[in-house]
Amino acid sequence: MVNMNLIGKNVKTVAQNTLKSTQKVINKATKHIPDSYERIAFDGAYEPSVYDAIRAHMYPQLFTNYNVSKTVVKGKSNEIFEHLKELNEQFSKPGKEIRLAPIGNNSVRGRNIVTLPKSALEKTKENGIERIVDLRAEVNSTLNGRLKVDNGKNYVDGLEYIHVPLNYNNGLDDLQAIKTFPKFFEAMDKGNVYIGCNMGSHRTDFAVALNYALNTNTKEAQPILYLKPNDVTCGIQRVFKKIQKMTPEELQTLGLTPEFMQRLPKNKEELNQRLVKITNATMEAK
């Protein structure tokens, strides 16, 4: 006769041992992940994420345009970057490099400044940065009540704050990002910008290239990208195509006025000419 009580105890023991083994694996995989890692992707898609930790370890292998420890940067420098480049060594650590680099005459790019110690943000203010362009999809976890509104503009710790949520490779957030383009282009036209995303890489590449390619009013030279230009230019072509297909009513809903539309390339050929300049500048720098 089968002893059901014994079977029940054995099953319970096996289940408990399996649970303990699984928990050990989880603990081992996540023990180095700080609670402060920002969420990635869409709002609510992930808890503080293992994916961010994986990306943080992978990304340093992808960046060949400059050496963080020596702050060697390809392309034209600017005065603000020269004053701030020591932040690369001061706040960088393996997997969390700030990746600070110059953009144009008076702006810089890098890891999002609001995720760094406050002393880093204070140094950027002291040396001429006046506004932040934050490219992350999820920002609430790191602003923590620091966002203030004054005369219709957002500010973080005294710097004008423009949120431009980008997801360059799949297009799912394009409309959410497109409606921020007028403020984004205006901020880039004014200059003295610190622009960055979660890691200061993919979305930052996309954004600086997007500003040059679509904002024909810009007076800045074509940017140098860290990643493969084709990955970025394909995303920009996708966004431009979506805007071109919009009806006047859809454009109005997104806040894209006729004045804004005039600054965009007139057609695909003009856009491609600007994208080719970005590609050539990047390839020459490498």
C-alpha positions as CSV (number, residue, x, y, z in Angstrom):
1,M,0.0,0.0,0.0
2,V,1.3,3.4,-1.0
3,N,2.1,5.8,2.0
4,M,0.5,9.0,0.8
5,N,1.8,11.0,3.8
6,L,5.4,10.0,2.9
7,I,4.9,10.9,-0.8
8,G,3.5,14.2,0.3
9,K,6.5,14.9,2.6
10,N,8.9,14.0,-0.2
11,V,7.2,16.3,-2.7
12,K,7.2,19.1,-0.2
13,T,10.9,18.6,0.5
14,V,11.8,18.5,-3.3
15,A,9.8,21.7,-3.8
16,Q,11.5,23.5,-0.9
17,N,14.9,22.4,-2.1
18,T,14.1,23.6,-5.7
19,L,12.9,26.9,-4.3
20,K,16.1,27.4,-2.3
21,S,18.3,26.5,-5.3
22,T,16.4,28.9,-7.5
23,Q,16.7,31.7,-4.9
24,K,20.4,31.1,-4.7
25,V,20.7,31.5,-8.5
26,I,18.6,34.7,-8.4
27,N,20.6,36.1,-5.5
28,K,23.9,35.4,-7.2
29,A,22.7,37.0,-10.4
30,T,21.4,40.1,-8.8
31,K,23.7,40.7,-5.8
32,H,25.8,43.3,-7.6
33,I,22.8,45.3,-8.9
34,P,22.2,48.5,-6.9
35,D,18.7,49.4,-5.9
36,S,19.2,52.7,-7.8
37,Y,19.4,51.2,-11.3
38,E,16.8,53.0,-13.4
39,R,14.1,51.0,-15.2
40,I,14.5,50.7,-18.9
41,A,12.0,50.5,-21.8
42,F,8.4,51.4,-21.2
43,D,6.8,52.7,-18.1
44,G,6.0,49.7,-15.9
45,A,7.7,47.2,-18.2
46,Y,10.4,46.1,-15.7
47,E,11.3,46.5,-12.1
48,P,14.9,47.8,-11.4
49,S,16.3,45.6,-14.0
50,V,18.8,42.8,-14.5
51,Y,18.9,44.0,-18.1
52,D,20.5,47.3,-17.1
53,A,23.2,45.5,-15.3
54,I,23.9,43.3,-18.3
55,R,24.0,46.4,-20.6
56,A,26.3,48.2,-18.1
57,H,28.9,45.4,-18.5
58,M,28.5,45.1,-22.2
59,Y,28.5,48.7,-23.3
60,P,32.2,49.5,-22.4
61,Q,33.2,47.0,-25.0
62,L,31.3,48.9,-27.7
63,F,32.9,52.3,-27.4
64,T,36.0,52.8,-29.4
65,N,35.8,56.5,-30.2
66,Y,37.3,57.7,-27.0
67,N,39.1,56.4,-23.9
68,V,37.4,57.3,-20.7
69,S,40.5,57.1,-18.5
70,K,42.5,59.5,-20.8
71,T,39.5,61.6,-21.9
72,V,40.6,61.3,-25.5
73,V,37.8,62.4,-27.7
74,K,37.5,62.3,-31.5
75,G,36.2,65.4,-33.2
76,K,36.2,69.1,-32.4
77,S,36.3,70.0,-28.7
78,N,34.7,73.0,-27.0
79,E,35.4,75.2,-24.0
80,I,32.7,73.8,-21.8
81,F,33.8,70.2,-22.4
82,E,37.4,71.2,-21.7
83,H,36.3,72.4,-18.3
84,L,34.1,69.4,-17.6
85,K,36.2,66.5,-19.1
86,E,37.7,65.6,-15.7
87,L,34.2,64.4,-14.8
88,N,35.0,61.4,-17.0
89,E,37.6,60.2,-14.5
90,Q,36.0,61.6,-11.4
91,F,32.6,59.8,-11.8
92,S,33.3,56.9,-14.1
93,K,33.6,53.3,-12.9
94,P,33.5,50.0,-14.8
95,G,30.0,49.7,-16.3
96,K,29.0,53.2,-15.2
97,E,31.2,55.4,-17.4
98,I,30.0,59.0,-17.8
99,R,31.1,59.0,-21.4
100,L,31.3,62.8,-21.6
101,A,32.1,64.2,-25.0
102,P,31.6,67.6,-26.8
103,I,28.8,68.6,-29.1
104,G,29.1,71.6,-31.2
105,N,30.4,74.9,-29.8
106,N,29.0,74.8,-26.3
107,S,27.2,71.6,-25.4
108,V,28.1,68.1,-24.1
109,R,26.7,64.6,-24.2
110,G,27.1,61.7,-21.7
111,R,25.4,59.6,-19.2
112,N,22.3,61.3,-17.9
113,I,23.4,64.0,-15.4
114,V,20.5,63.6,-13.0
115,T,21.6,60.1,-12.2
116,L,25.1,61.3,-11.2
117,P,26.1,62.8,-7.8
118,K,24.8,66.3,-7.3
119,S,28.3,67.6,-7.3
120,A,28.6,66.6,-11.0
121,L,25.5,68.6,-11.9
122,E,26.7,71.6,-9.9
123,K,30.0,71.6,-11.8
124,T,28.2,71.6,-15.2
125,K,26.2,74.6,-14.0
126,E,29.3,76.4,-12.9
127,N,30.9,75.9,-16.3
128,G,28.1,77.1,-18.5
129,I,25.5,74.3,-18.9
130,E,22.0,75.9,-18.7
131,R,19.7,73.0,-19.7
132,I,19.3,69.3,-19.6
133,V,17.8,67.1,-22.3
134,D,16.9,63.8,-20.8
135,L,16.3,61.0,-23.3
136,R,15.2,58.2,-20.9
137,A,11.8,56.7,-21.2
138,E,11.3,56.4,-17.4
139,V,12.5,59.4,-15.3
140,N,10.3,59.5,-12.2
141,S,12.6,57.1,-10.2
142,T,15.6,59.4,-10.4
143,L,14.0,62.9,-10.2
144,N,12.5,62.2,-6.8
145,G,10.6,65.5,-6.5
146,R,13.5,67.6,-7.9
147,L,11.4,68.7,-10.9
148,K,10.0,72.3,-10.5
149,V,7.8,74.3,-12.9
150,D,8.3,78.0,-13.5
151,N,6.6,80.0,-16.2
152,G,5.6,76.9,-18.1
153,K,9.1,75.4,-18.1
154,N,10.5,72.5,-16.1
155,Y,13.6,72.8,-14.1
156,V,15.8,70.4,-12.2
157,D,18.2,71.9,-9.6
158,G,18.1,75.2,-11.4
159,L,18.7,73.9,-14.9
160,E,16.0,73.9,-17.6
161,Y,14.8,70.3,-18.1
162,I,13.5,69.0,-21.4
163,H,12.3,65.3,-21.5
164,V,12.5,63.7,-24.9
165,P,11.7,60.0,-24.5
166,L,13.4,58.1,-27.2
167,N,13.5,54.4,-28.3
168,Y,15.5,54.5,-31.5
169,N,15.4,50.9,-32.7
170,N,11.7,49.8,-32.7
171,G,9.6,52.8,-33.3
172,L,7.1,52.0,-30.6
173,D,7.6,55.4,-28.8
174,D,8.0,57.5,-31.9
175,L,4.8,59.6,-31.5
176,Q,5.5,60.2,-27.8
177,A,9.0,61.5,-28.8
178,I,7.9,63.5,-31.9
179,K,5.6,65.7,-29.9
180,T,8.6,66.9,-27.9
181,F,10.7,67.8,-31.0
182,P,9.7,71.5,-31.0
183,K,11.0,71.9,-27.5
184,F,14.0,69.6,-28.2
185,F,15.1,71.5,-31.3
186,E,14.6,74.9,-29.5
187,A,16.8,73.7,-26.6
188,M,19.5,72.5,-29.0
189,D,19.4,75.8,-31.0
190,K,20.0,77.7,-27.7
191,G,23.0,75.5,-26.9
192,N,24.6,75.1,-23.5
193,V,23.0,71.7,-23.3
194,Y,23.8,68.6,-21.4
195,I,22.1,65.8,-23.3
196,G,22.1,62.1,-22.3
197,C,20.3,58.9,-21.9
198,N,20.6,55.9,-19.5
199,M,24.1,55.0,-20.6
200,G,25.0,58.0,-22.8
201,S,25.1,55.9,-25.9
202,H,22.4,54.6,-28.2
203,R,19.6,57.1,-27.6
204,T,22.1,59.9,-27.2
205,D,23.6,59.0,-30.6
206,F,20.1,59.0,-32.0
207,A,19.2,62.3,-30.5
208,V,22.2,64.3,-31.6
209,A,21.9,62.9,-35.1
210,L,18.2,63.5,-35.2
211,N,18.7,67.2,-34.3
212,Y,21.3,67.6,-37.1
213,A,19.3,65.7,-39.7
214,L,15.8,67.1,-39.1
215,N,16.5,70.5,-37.6
216,T,17.8,72.3,-40.7
217,N,18.0,75.5,-38.6
218,T,20.9,74.1,-36.6
219,K,24.2,75.9,-37.0
220,E,26.2,73.0,-35.6
221,A,28.4,70.7,-37.6
222,Q,27.4,67.1,-38.2
223,P,27.9,65.0,-35.0
224,I,30.3,62.1,-34.6
225,L,28.5,58.9,-33.5
226,Y,29.8,56.2,-31.2
227,L,27.9,53.4,-32.8
228,K,27.3,52.2,-36.3
229,P,25.8,55.2,-38.3
230,N,23.4,52.9,-40.2
231,D,21.7,51.9,-36.9
232,V,21.0,55.5,-36.2
233,T,20.2,56.8,-39.7
234,C,17.6,54.0,-40.3
235,G,15.7,55.2,-37.2
236,I,15.8,58.8,-38.3
237,Q,14.4,57.8,-41.7
238,R,11.6,55.9,-40.0
239,V,10.7,59.0,-37.9
240,F,10.8,61.4,-40.9
241,K,8.6,59.1,-42.9
242,K,6.0,59.0,-40.1
243,I,5.9,62.8,-39.9
244,Q,5.6,63.1,-43.6
245,K,2.5,60.8,-43.6
246,M,0.7,62.7,-40.9
247,T,-2.5,64.6,-41.7
248,P,-2.7,68.3,-40.8
249,E,-5.0,67.3,-38.0
250,E,-2.5,64.8,-36.6
251,L,0.3,67.3,-36.8
252,Q,-1.8,69.8,-34.9
253,T,-2.6,67.2,-32.2
254,L,1.1,66.6,-31.7
255,G,1.9,70.4,-31.6
256,L,3.8,70.4,-34.9
257,T,3.0,73.8,-36.2
258,P,3.6,75.0,-39.8
259,E,6.6,77.0,-38.5
260,F,8.1,73.9,-37.1
261,M,7.5,71.9,-40.2
262,Q,9.4,74.4,-42.3
263,R,12.6,73.6,-40.5
264,L,12.4,69.9,-41.5
265,P,14.1,68.7,-44.7
266,K,11.9,69.3,-47.7
267,N,12.1,65.7,-48.9
268,K,13.8,62.3,-48.5
269,E,16.7,63.4,-50.7
270,E,17.6,66.4,-48.6
271,L,17.3,64.2,-45.4
272,N,19.7,61.6,-46.9
273,Q,22.2,64.3,-47.8
274,R,22.4,65.3,-44.1
275,L,22.6,61.6,-43.0
276,V,25.5,61.0,-45.4
277,K,27.4,63.9,-43.7
278,I,26.9,62.3,-40.3
279,T,28.0,58.9,-41.6
280,N,31.1,60.4,-43.3
281,A,32.1,62.4,-40.3
282,T,31.8,59.3,-38.0
283,M,33.7,57.0,-40.4
284,E,36.5,59.6,-40.7
285,A,36.8,60.0,-37.0
286,K,37.2,56.2,-36.6
